[in-house]
Amino acid sequence: MRTGPGNPPGRSARSARPPAPPPGGALGIRSPRVKAARQLSKRAFRERGRSFLAEGPQAVREALARTGVLTELFVTGQGASRHADLVSRAAGQGIPVHEVSGEVMAELAQTITPQGLLGVCRFVDVPLPDLTAAAPRLVALLASVRDPGNAGTVLRTADAAGAGGVIFAAASVDPYNSKCVRSSAGSLFHLPVVAGASLAPAISALRAAGLQVVAADGSASCLLDGPGAPDLSRPTAWLFGNEAWGLPDDVLALADTVVAVPIYGRAESLNLAAAAAICLYASAREQRMDRA
């Protein structure tokens, strides 16, 4: 877990002063800036403006680390005091900082307990050819994954496993959905993300880039750690399906291999995020051992 920067020598936490609030007072719910930001809760407006909302200090910190991504910052008085470093960094980069009340922040963040910071960010996704041109060794491909919490968690796990990218196929959730962004815990800003790709062409492009395509399916006869399992030291694209119905036969047919995560106990199944974590880390481990 990351910790915030300490206070400069000779300056106590009590004496540290938060940055002054933006001039002109807090913006109200009817402010044009607030209205424009609220519209980004809807996918159509996000796609029209190619902008999305990133709530909380972790997301804002990672957005600030990428030049030109964060375009506006909304902050409550308490948020400005608690995260003075981030507010100062944003202002120092010339990013407009808007003070809002807790009630307005709750409307913008759409969470029960907003953290007092919310950024407006430019889209960060990349074209599929950009991802494959980088010769990734590990990729997660989401096919009809609809739950934003699951999708964001897979993105976060892929980042932690050292993956070279995540592809959201056309029928999957929007990676800029607010819950998906929160669940990614800043990882959306770390690795290449492809949005809205057509599944079959994406698989063909990955295979042409030298990756084997391995589908994860709970009903597969081949187990991840059993006979006939794929060589995961090779560059691999993991194909994950819908939370309820998995991967249909026509999609499974696109993969080079189909495997199931073994269940040794009495659990009926694993959820998507847990299964994806096991698969991605299995590849990461084998690839790291192969390089050692």
N, C-alpha and C positions, 0 to 999 in steps of 0.2 A: 504494500500500500504506500502511495506517495505521501510525503508530508510537505507542508508548505515551507517556504523559505523562512529562516529565522530573522529576528530583528537585527539591525545593524549594531555593531559594538557600541556600548554606551547609551543605547536607547532601549528602554523597557517597552514591553507590550502595552502597558498602560499609557505611556506617553506617545505611542504611535498614533498619528492622526490619519483618518481616511481622507481620500481626496474630496475636495469640495464638490457638492452636487452641481449638476449642470445648471447653467443660468436659465431663468424663466420659470422655475418651479416644475412640479411633477406633471407629466402628461396625463390627461384624463382618458376615459374609455372611448370618448368620441373624437379623440385626436386623430388626424389623418394618418400619422405614423403608426399609431396603435391599431387603427382599423386595417391598414395595409398588412401589418404583421399578423393580425388575427386571421386574415384570409388565407395565410399560408398553412393553416390547419387542414385545408382542403387540397387534395391532390391536383385538381385542375388549376388552381391558382399557383401552386408550387411549380408546375410544369410551365405555366405561362411566363412566370417571372424567373424561372430557373433559380429559385431561392427556397430555403427551408429554415426551420427553427431548430436551434440547438440549446437545450435547457440545462442549466447547472454548471458549476465551476469546471468540472472535468472536461465537458464538451467545449466550453468556451476557451479553456486553456489550449486544447489541442487545435481548435480552429485558429487561434491566434498564432500558433506555431507555423501555419501555412500562409504565406504572404498573399493577400488579396482575397481570402476566403470569407473572413468576418467583415460584414458591411455595416452593421448597426449593433448596438448593445443596449438592452433595457435592463435597468437595475433598480432595486428598491433601496431605501436608505440603509436598512440592515444589511442587505447584500453588498452595498458599497463599503460598509465598515468591515464586514467579515472578509471580503475578497478585494481589498484595496489594491493589491498588486495587479490583479487582472484588469480592474477598472483603469488603473494608471497606464498599464501597457496598451490597452485599447485606445485611450485618449492620446497616448504618445505616438500611435500609428495613424492618427488622424481619423479614427473611426468615431462616428457620432455616438455619444453616450446619452441615453434618455432616462431620466428619473421617472419612476412610476410608483403608484401605491401598491400595497400588498394585494388589494382586490384586483387591480388591473393585471398584476403579474399572474395571479391565479387564472384569470381569463386567458392570458397568453400561453401560459405553460401547460394548462389542462392537466395539472397534477393536483393531488390532494394537499401536498406540502411542498410548494415551490421553494427552490433554493435561493431565490433572490437575484439570479442572473439568467438572462436569456438572450442569445445572439441570433441575428439574421445572417445566414450564410449563403454563399453561392454554391451551386451544385459542384460536386467534386468527382462525379463519375467519369470514366474514361471509355473511349471506344474499344471494342473487343480486340482489334488489331494491335492497339497499344499494349494491352495486357500480354497477348501471345508473343509479341516482338521481344518482350523482356525475358523470354525463355524461363517461365516460372517452373518450379519443381513440384509445387503443391498448390492446388486450386480447389475451392469449394464451389459447386454449381447447384443452385437451388431451383428445383422444378416444381412449380405450383405450391410453394411454401407460402401459406396465407397468414399465419400468425406473426405479427410484427415483433413480439417478444422473442419468439423462437428464431426468427431471421436475424435479429440484432445480436442474439446470443451466439449464433453460429458465426456471424461476422467477427465478433469479439474473440471467439475461440480460434478461428482461423488466423487472426492476427497473432494471438499468443503462441500458436503452433508454428509461426514463421511462414505462413502461406504467402504465395505470391499474388493472390487476388481472390475475389469472390464475385461470382456472376449470378445476378438475379435474372432468371429467365422471365419471359414476358408475362406469364400467368402468376408470377409470384408477387408478394406484397411490394409496395414502393419502399425502397431503402430509406427514403426521406420521411416516411411516416414517423410522427413524433415518438411513438413508443419504440419503434425500431432504432431510431437515433439514440434514445436513452439507453436501450438495452445493449447497444454496441459499446457504451462507456468510452467514447472517444475513438474507438477503432475505425469508425467510418472515415476518419481523417488520416489513417496510417497506411493503408494498403490500397492498391487499385481495386475499384469497384466498377463493375459493368452493370448497367441497369437496362431492363427491357429487352434483353437479347432473345432472339428466336432459338429455341432449344436445339433442334437438329443442326443448324449451321454452327452454333456455338460448339457442339460436340465435335463436329468435323474440324473446326479450326483448332481446337485443343489437341486433337489427334495429329493434325498436320504439324503442330508445334512440338510433337514428340512426347505427349503425355498419354498414358494409358487412362481409360475411363472406367472407373470402378463404381458400380451402383451399390448403395446400401439398401437392403430389403430384408425385412424380418422373416420372410418366408423362404429365403434362399436356402438351398441344400448345402452350399459351400459356406463354411464358417470362416470368420476373419482369421482365426488362429488354427485352422484345421487343414487337412490335406486338400491340395488344389487351390489354396489361397494365393492371391496374386503376390508378386514380388514388389513389396511396398518401398524398396529402396529406389525403384524407378520413379521418374517424374509421374505424378498421378493427379488426376482430376476426380474428386469424389462427387458423385451425383446423389443428391438427397431429395426426397419427394415430400408430398403433402402429408400433414400431420395425421389425417384421418384415413386416407386410402392408399398412402404410399406412392409407389411408382407403377403406372399401368404397363401392361405387357408391351405395348408398342414403344414405350420409352425405355423399358428394360432391354429391349432388343438393340438399342443404340449403344449400349455399354459393351466393353470388352469382357468384363467379368461382373458377376453379381454375388455379393457376399452378405451374410447376416452376422450381426454381433452376437456372440454366444451368450446365453443366459444360463447360469449355473444354479441359480436358486429358483424360487417359485413365482417370481414376477412374471406377469403375462407378457410384458413388453417394456421397452425403453421409450421415453419420449424423444422427439427429434433432436433436441439440443444435446441430450446426453449421448445419444448414439453418434451424432456428428463429432462430439468431442473425442470419443473413443477412436473413431476412424481417423480423424485428422492427426491425433497424437500418435497413433500406430504408424502412420506414414512418416511423421516428423522424426520419430525415434529411429526408424530404419534408415532414413535418409542421412541422419546425423552419424549413425554408426558406420554407414557406408563411406562417409567422408573422412572418418577418423583414421 
